[in-house]
Amino acid sequence: MCVPHDLLIPSVGVITDIINETSDTKTFFVSGADGKKVFDHLPGQCAMIGIPGVGEAMFSISSSPSCELMEFTIKSVGKLTNYLHKLGAGSQLTVRGPYGTPFPVKDILQNRDLLFIAGGIGIAPLRSVIRYVLHNRGEYGAADIVYGARSSADLLFVEEIREKWQTAKDTTVSLTIDRAEDGWDGHVGFVPSYVTEIGFDTSKTALVCGPPIMIKYTLEALINMGFKKEQVYTTLEMRMKCGIGKCGRCNIGAKYICKDGPVFRCDELDHVPDEF
């Protein structure tokens, strides 16, 4: 597979705004040096974000292709992300991409009823698809969104969920947190069990993203409900490094997550080692 040369050359990006989502997660709005979008992408694709002298890493693009700028929702977990969290509006970074296989929003998912299931930071890549579907509402069926986090303080995009997702046509949102807490009157419990408790129509197409253990048990829950693996899409973004299948870090079996994914239909993963 030949990689277009422009995918390997970083562009200068400028942070135009930052939203503090939670105590350890921020959304960065990034434009090109000319004030325009750095490049076009499809929901589910990723980009390499770098700071010269600090590092470079792959991140999901959490904004829809319909947005004017690109957004990256990043949790502070290491050297590069800690550095990014110290930057302010006007700071520069490098951006290259887009990388990876997107969710099939332009063909397979059209006219279907969709079920989005996210846990923790896994809502970031699904947000791109959700926004895309809501922006092109007439091209898709009903949308159900199930999203859970450790606590109410860890829920991302709360304002957007309440003001846009919960009020959108033919869209329902179900939130849950892992443990009960003062002031929370919503559902309490883990995402996989909540999905089973709600009991969705098995004609829907499901999109799942979150920690590996959450994906595993959510897939089991869906299958037990009657969903087929061919109806379920997920993302595998752990260990992605170079983005072009050269470093081998994201290799599992015959698959390279950066080239063959990060979006997979779940039956495509039946013959790869259980490493995630």
Contacts in CASP RR format, 6 or more apart in sequence:
PFRMAT RR
TARGET T0000
AUTHOR 0000-0000-0000
METHOD contacts of the structure
MODEL  1
MCVPHDLLIPSVGVITDIINETSDTKTFFVSGADGKKVFDHLPGQCAMIG
IPGVGEAMFSISSSPSCELMEFTIKSVGKLTNYLHKLGAGSQLTVRGPYG
TPFPVKDILQNRDLLFIAGGIGIAPLRSVIRYVLHNRGEYGAADIVYGAR
SSADLLFVEEIREKWQTAKDTTVSLTIDRAEDGWDGHVGFVPSYVTEIGF
DTSKTALVCGPPIMIKYTLEALINMGFKKEQVYTTLEMRMKCGIGKCGRC
NIGAKYICKDGPVFRCDELDHVPDEF
1 259 0 8 1.000
3 244 0 8 1.000
7 96 0 8 1.000
7 97 0 8 1.000
7 99 0 8 1.000
7 244 0 8 1.000
8 96 0 8 1.000
8 244 0 8 1.000
9 96 0 8 1.000
10 48 0 8 1.000
10 50 0 8 1.000
10 94 0 8 1.000
10 95 0 8 1.000
10 96 0 8 1.000
11 32 0 8 1.000
11 33 0 8 1.000
11 38 0 8 1.000
11 39 0 8 1.000
11 94 0 8 1.000
11 95 0 8 1.000
11 96 0 8 1.000
12 32 0 8 1.000
12 33 0 8 1.000
12 92 0 8 1.000
12 93 0 8 1.000
12 94 0 8 1.000
12 95 0 8 1.000
13 30 0 8 1.000
13 31 0 8 1.000
13 32 0 8 1.000
13 33 0 8 1.000
13 38 0 8 1.000
13 92 0 8 1.000
13 93 0 8 1.000
13 94 0 8 1.000
13 95 0 8 1.000
14 30 0 8 1.000
14 31 0 8 1.000
14 32 0 8 1.000
14 33 0 8 1.000
14 35 0 8 1.000
14 90 0 8 1.000
14 91 0 8 1.000
14 92 0 8 1.000
15 28 0 8 1.000
15 29 0 8 1.000
15 30 0 8 1.000
15 87 0 8 1.000
15 88 0 8 1.000
15 89 0 8 1.000
15 90 0 8 1.000
15 91 0 8 1.000
15 92 0 8 1.000
15 93 0 8 1.000
16 29 0 8 1.000
16 30 0 8 1.000
16 31 0 8 1.000
16 35 0 8 1.000
16 69 0 8 1.000
16 89 0 8 1.000
16 90 0 8 1.000
17 28 0 8 1.000
17 29 0 8 1.000
17 89 0 8 1.000
18 26 0 8 1.000
18 27 0 8 1.000
18 28 0 8 1.000
18 29 0 8 1.000
18 87 0 8 1.000
18 88 0 8 1.000
18 89 0 8 1.000
19 26 0 8 1.000
19 27 0 8 1.000
19 29 0 8 1.000
20 26 0 8 1.000
21 27 0 8 1.000
21 73 0 8 1.000
21 156 0 8 1.000
21 157 0 8 1.000
22 153 0 8 1.000
22 154 0 8 1.000
22 155 0 8 1.000
22 156 0 8 1.000
23 153 0 8 1.000
24 75 0 8 1.000
24 76 0 8 1.000
24 77 0 8 1.000
25 73 0 8 1.000
25 74 0 8 1.000
25 75 0 8 1.000
25 76 0 8 1.000
25 121 0 8 1.000
25 156 0 8 1.000
26 73 0 8 1.000
26 74 0 8 1.000
26 76 0 8 1.000
26 84 0 8 1.000
26 85 0 8 1.000
27 62 0 8 1.000
27 71 0 8 1.000
27 72 0 8 1.000
27 73 0 8 1.000
27 74 0 8 1.000
28 71 0 8 1.000
28 72 0 8 1.000
28 73 0 8 1.000
28 74 0 8 1.000
28 84 0 8 1.000
29 69 0 8 1.000
29 70 0 8 1.000
29 71 0 8 1.000
30 38 0 8 1.000
30 69 0 8 1.000
30 70 0 8 1.000
30 71 0 8 1.000
30 72 0 8 1.000
30 93 0 8 1.000
30 95 0 8 1.000
31 37 0 8 1.000
31 38 0 8 1.000
31 69 0 8 1.000
31 70 0 8 1.000
32 38 0 8 1.000
32 95 0 8 1.000
33 92 0 8 1.000
37 68 0 8 1.000
37 69 0 8 1.000
37 70 0 8 1.000
38 47 0 8 1.000
38 70 0 8 1.000
38 95 0 8 1.000
39 95 0 8 1.000
39 97 0 8 1.000
39 98 0 8 1.000
40 65 0 8 1.000
40 98 0 8 1.000
41 47 0 8 1.000
41 61 0 8 1.000
41 65 0 8 1.000
41 70 0 8 1.000
41 97 0 8 1.000
41 98 0 8 1.000
41 102 0 8 1.000
42 65 0 8 1.000
42 98 0 8 1.000
42 102 0 8 1.000
42 103 0 8 1.000
42 105 0 8 1.000
42 106 0 8 1.000
43 64 0 8 1.000
43 65 0 8 1.000
43 102 0 8 1.000
43 103 0 8 1.000
43 105 0 8 1.000
43 125 0 8 1.000
43 128 0 8 1.000
43 129 0 8 1.000
43 131 0 8 1.000
43 132 0 8 1.000
44 60 0 8 1.000
44 61 0 8 1.000
44 100 0 8 1.000
44 102 0 8 1.000
44 103 0 8 1.000
44 125 0 8 1.000
44 128 0 8 1.000
44 129 0 8 1.000
44 235 0 8 1.000
44 262 0 8 1.000
44 263 0 8 1.000
45 61 0 8 1.000
45 97 0 8 1.000
45 98 0 8 1.000
45 99 0 8 1.000
45 100 0 8 1.000
45 101 0 8 1.000
45 102 0 8 1.000
46 58 0 8 1.000
46 59 0 8 1.000
46 60 0 8 1.000
46 61 0 8 1.000
46 97 0 8 1.000
46 98 0 8 1.000
46 99 0 8 1.000
46 100 0 8 1.000
46 237 0 8 1.000
46 240 0 8 1.000
46 243 0 8 1.000
46 258 0 8 1.000
46 262 0 8 1.000
47 58 0 8 1.000
47 59 0 8 1.000
47 61 0 8 1.000
47 70 0 8 1.000
47 72 0 8 1.000
47 95 0 8 1.000
47 96 0 8 1.000
47 97 0 8 1.000
47 98 0 8 1.000
47 99 0 8 1.000
48 56 0 8 1.000
48 57 0 8 1.000
48 58 0 8 1.000
48 59 0 8 1.000
48 94 0 8 1.000
48 95 0 8 1.000
48 96 0 8 1.000
48 97 0 8 1.000
48 99 0 8 1.000
48 243 0 8 1.000
49 56 0 8 1.000
49 57 0 8 1.000
49 58 0 8 1.000
49 59 0 8 1.000
49 72 0 8 1.000
49 74 0 8 1.000
49 80 0 8 1.000
49 84 0 8 1.000
49 93 0 8 1.000
49 94 0 8 1.000
49 95 0 8 1.000
50 56 0 8 1.000
50 57 0 8 1.000
50 80 0 8 1.000
50 93 0 8 1.000
50 94 0 8 1.000
50 95 0 8 1.000
51 80 0 8 1.000
51 83 0 8 1.000
51 84 0 8 1.000
51 93 0 8 1.000
51 94 0 8 1.000
52 94 0 8 1.000
54 79 0 8 1.000
54 80 0 8 1.000
54 83 0 8 1.000
55 79 0 8 1.000
55 80 0 8 1.000
56 80 0 8 1.000
56 94 0 8 1.000
57 80 0 8 1.000
57 81 0 8 1.000
57 241 0 8 1.000
58 99 0 8 1.000
58 237 0 8 1.000
58 240 0 8 1.000
58 241 0 8 1.000
58 243 0 8 1.000
58 258 0 8 1.000
59 72 0 8 1.000
59 74 0 8 1.000
60 72 0 8 1.000
60 73 0 8 1.000
60 124 0 8 1.000
60 125 0 8 1.000
60 128 0 8 1.000
60 235 0 8 1.000
60 237 0 8 1.000
60 262 0 8 1.000
61 70 0 8 1.000
61 71 0 8 1.000
61 72 0 8 1.000
61 98 0 8 1.000
61 125 0 8 1.000
61 128 0 8 1.000
62 71 0 8 1.000
62 72 0 8 1.000
62 73 0 8 1.000
62 124 0 8 1.000
62 125 0 8 1.000
62 127 0 8 1.000
62 128 0 8 1.000
63 69 0 8 1.000
63 70 0 8 1.000
63 71 0 8 1.000
63 127 0 8 1.000
63 128 0 8 1.000
63 131 0 8 1.000
64 128 0 8 1.000
64 129 0 8 1.000
64 131 0 8 1.000
64 132 0 8 1.000
64 135 0 8 1.000
65 128 0 8 1.000
65 132 0 8 1.000
66 131 0 8 1.000
66 132 0 8 1.000
66 135 0 8 1.000
66 136 0 8 1.000
67 131 0 8 1.000
70 95 0 8 1.000
73 121 0 8 1.000
73 124 0 8 1.000
73 127 0 8 1.000
73 156 0 8 1.000
74 81 0 8 1.000
74 84 0 8 1.000
74 85 0 8 1.000
75 81 0 8 1.000
75 121 0 8 1.000
76 82 0 8 1.000
76 84 0 8 1.000
76 85 0 8 1.000
84 93 0 8 1.000
87 93 0 8 1.000
99 243 0 8 1.000
99 244 0 8 1.000
99 258 0 8 1.000
100 243 0 8 1.000
100 258 0 8 1.000
100 259 0 8 1.000
100 261 0 8 1.000
100 262 0 8 1.000
100 263 0 8 1.000
101 260 0 8 1.000
101 261 0 8 1.000
101 262 0 8 1.000
101 263 0 8 1.000
101 264 0 8 1.000
102 263 0 8 1.000
103 109 0 8 1.000
103 129 0 8 1.000
103 207 0 8 1.000
103 233 0 8 1.000
103 263 0 8 1.000
104 233 0 8 1.000
105 129 0 8 1.000
105 132 0 8 1.000
105 133 0 8 1.000
108 205 0 8 1.000
109 133 0 8 1.000
109 140 0 8 1.000
109 205 0 8 1.000
110 139 0 8 1.000
110 140 0 8 1.000
111 139 0 8 1.000
111 140 0 8 1.000
111 141 0 8 1.000
112 140 0 8 1.000
112 141 0 8 1.000
112 204 0 8 1.000
112 205 0 8 1.000
113 141 0 8 1.000
113 142 0 8 1.000
113 143 0 8 1.000
113 144 0 8 1.000
113 201 0 8 1.000
113 203 0 8 1.000
113 204 0 8 1.000
113 205 0 8 1.000
114 133 0 8 1.000
114 140 0 8 1.000
114 141 0 8 1.000
114 142 0 8 1.000
114 143 0 8 1.000
114 144 0 8 1.000
114 204 0 8 1.000
114 205 0 8 1.000
114 206 0 8 1.000
114 207 0 8 1.000
115 143 0 8 1.000
115 144 0 8 1.000
115 146 0 8 1.000
115 200 0 8 1.000
115 204 0 8 1.000
115 205 0 8 1.000
115 206 0 8 1.000
115 207 0 8 1.000
116 126 0 8 1.000
116 129 0 8 1.000
116 130 0 8 1.000
116 143 0 8 1.000
116 144 0 8 1.000
116 145 0 8 1.000
116 146 0 8 1.000
116 147 0 8 1.000
116 206 0 8 1.000
116 207 0 8 1.000
117 146 0 8 1.000
117 147 0 8 1.000
117 191 0 8 1.000
117 195 0 8 1.000
117 206 0 8 1.000
117 207 0 8 1.000
117 208 0 8 1.000
117 209 0 8 1.000
117 218 0 8 1.000
118 126 0 8 1.000
118 145 0 8 1.000
118 146 0 8 1.000
118 147 0 8 1.000
118 148 0 8 1.000
118 191 0 8 1.000
118 208 0 8 1.000
118 209 0 8 1.000
118 210 0 8 1.000
119 147 0 8 1.000
119 148 0 8 1.000
119 149 0 8 1.000
119 191 0 8 1.000
119 209 0 8 1.000
119 210 0 8 1.000
119 211 0 8 1.000
119 214 0 8 1.000
120 147 0 8 1.000
120 148 0 8 1.000
120 149 0 8 1.000
120 150 0 8 1.000
120 154 0 8 1.000
120 156 0 8 1.000
120 210 0 8 1.000
120 211 0 8 1.000
121 156 0 8 1.000
121 210 0 8 1.000
122 209 0 8 1.000
122 210 0 8 1.000
122 211 0 8 1.000
122 235 0 8 1.000
123 147 0 8 1.000
123 156 0 8 1.000
123 157 0 8 1.000
123 209 0 8 1.000
124 156 0 8 1.000
125 209 0 8 1.000
125 235 0 8 1.000
125 237 0 8 1.000
125 262 0 8 1.000
126 207 0 8 1.000
126 209 0 8 1.000
127 157 0 8 1.000
129 207 0 8 1.000
130 143 0 8 1.000
130 145 0 8 1.000
130 165 0 8 1.000
133 139 0 8 1.000
133 140 0 8 1.000
133 143 0 8 1.000
134 143 0 8 1.000
134 164 0 8 1.000
134 165 0 8 1.000
134 168 0 8 1.000
134 171 0 8 1.000
137 168 0 8 1.000
137 169 0 8 1.000
137 170 0 8 1.000
141 170 0 8 1.000
142 170 0 8 1.000
142 171 0 8 1.000
142 172 0 8 1.000
143 168 0 8 1.000
143 170 0 8 1.000
143 171 0 8 1.000
143 172 0 8 1.000
144 171 0 8 1.000
144 172 0 8 1.000
144 174 0 8 1.000
144 200 0 8 1.000
144 204 0 8 1.000
145 165 0 8 1.000
145 171 0 8 1.000
145 172 0 8 1.000
145 173 0 8 1.000
145 174 0 8 1.000
146 174 0 8 1.000
146 176 0 8 1.000
146 191 0 8 1.000
146 194 0 8 1.000
146 195 0 8 1.000
146 198 0 8 1.000
147 155 0 8 1.000
147 161 0 8 1.000
147 173 0 8 1.000
147 174 0 8 1.000
147 175 0 8 1.000
147 176 0 8 1.000
147 191 0 8 1.000
148 155 0 8 1.000
148 175 0 8 1.000
148 176 0 8 1.000
148 177 0 8 1.000
148 178 0 8 1.000
148 191 0 8 1.000
148 194 0 8 1.000
149 155 0 8 1.000
149 156 0 8 1.000
149 177 0 8 1.000
149 178 0 8 1.000
150 177 0 8 1.000
150 178 0 8 1.000
150 179 0 8 1.000
151 177 0 8 1.000
151 178 0 8 1.000
151 179 0 8 1.000
151 181 0 8 1.000
152 177 0 8 1.000
152 181 0 8 1.000
152 183 0 8 1.000
152 184 0 8 1.000
154 177 0 8 1.000
155 161 0 8 1.000
155 175 0 8 1.000
155 177 0 8 1.000
161 173 0 8 1.000
161 175 0 8 1.000
165 171 0 8 1.000
165 173 0 8 1.000
166 172 0 8 1.000
166 173 0 8 1.000
174 187 0 8 1.000
174 194 0 8 1.000
174 198 0 8 1.000
175 186 0 8 1.000
175 187 0 8 1.000
176 186 0 8 1.000
176 187 0 8 1.000
176 188 0 8 1.000
176 189 0 8 1.000
176 190 0 8 1.000
176 191 0 8 1.000
176 194 0 8 1.000
177 184 0 8 1.000
177 186 0 8 1.000
177 187 0 8 1.000
177 188 0 8 1.000
177 189 0 8 1.000
178 188 0 8 1.000
178 189 0 8 1.000
178 190 0 8 1.000
179 188 0 8 1.000
179 189 0 8 1.000
180 188 0 8 1.000
187 194 0 8 1.000
190 214 0 8 1.000
190 217 0 8 1.000
191 214 0 8 1.000
191 218 0 8 1.000
192 214 0 8 1.000
192 217 0 8 1.000
192 218 0 8 1.000
192 220 0 8 1.000
192 221 0 8 1.000
193 221 0 8 1.000
195 218 0 8 1.000
195 221 0 8 1.000
195 222 0 8 1.000
195 225 0 8 1.000
196 221 0 8 1.000
196 224 0 8 1.000
196 225 0 8 1.000
199 225 0 8 1.000
200 225 0 8 1.000
202 225 0 8 1.000
202 226 0 8 1.000
202 227 0 8 1.000
202 231 0 8 1.000
204 227 0 8 1.000
204 231 0 8 1.000
205 231 0 8 1.000
205 232 0 8 1.000
205 233 0 8 1.000
206 222 0 8 1.000
206 227 0 8 1.000
206 231 0 8 1.000
206 232 0 8 1.000
206 233 0 8 1.000
207 232 0 8 1.000
207 233 0 8 1.000
207 234 0 8 1.000
208 215 0 8 1.000
208 218 0 8 1.000
208 219 0 8 1.000
208 222 0 8 1.000
208 232 0 8 1.000
208 233 0 8 1.000
208 234 0 8 1.000
209 215 0 8 1.000
209 234 0 8 1.000
209 235 0 8 1.000
212 238 0 8 1.000
212 276 0 8 1.000
215 234 0 8 1.000
215 276 0 8 1.000
219 229 0 8 1.000
219 232 0 8 1.000
219 234 0 8 1.000
219 266 0 8 1.000
222 231 0 8 1.000
222 232 0 8 1.000
223 229 0 8 1.000
228 267 0 8 1.000
229 265 0 8 1.000
229 266 0 8 1.000
229 267 0 8 1.000
229 270 0 8 1.000
230 265 0 8 1.000
230 266 0 8 1.000
230 267 0 8 1.000
232 265 0 8 1.000
232 266 0 8 1.000
233 263 0 8 1.000
233 264 0 8 1.000
233 265 0 8 1.000
233 266 0 8 1.000
234 263 0 8 1.000
234 264 0 8 1.000
234 266 0 8 1.000
234 269 0 8 1.000
235 261 0 8 1.000
235 262 0 8 1.000
235 263 0 8 1.000
235 264 0 8 1.000
236 252 0 8 1.000
236 257 0 8 1.000
236 261 0 8 1.000
236 262 0 8 1.000
236 264 0 8 1.000
236 269 0 8 1.000
236 276 0 8 1.000
237 257 0 8 1.000
237 262 0 8 1.000
238 250 0 8 1.000
238 257 0 8 1.000
238 276 0 8 1.000
239 249 0 8 1.000
239 250 0 8 1.000
239 257 0 8 1.000
240 249 0 8 1.000
240 250 0 8 1.000
240 257 0 8 1.000
240 258 0 8 1.000
240 262 0 8 1.000
241 247 0 8 1.000
241 248 0 8 1.000
241 249 0 8 1.000
241 250 0 8 1.000
241 258 0 8 1.000
242 248 0 8 1.000
242 249 0 8 1.000
242 258 0 8 1.000
243 250 0 8 1.000
243 258 0 8 1.000
243 259 0 8 1.000
244 258 0 8 1.000
244 259 0 8 1.000
245 251 0 8 1.000
245 256 0 8 1.000
245 258 0 8 1.000
245 259 0 8 1.000
248 256 0 8 1.000
250 256 0 8 1.000
250 257 0 8 1.000
250 258 0 8 1.000
251 257 0 8 1.000
252 272 0 8 1.000
252 273 0 8 1.000
252 275 0 8 1.000
252 276 0 8 1.000
253 272 0 8 1.000
253 273 0 8 1.000
254 271 0 8 1.000
254 272 0 8 1.000
255 261 0 8 1.000
255 269 0 8 1.000
255 272 0 8 1.000
END
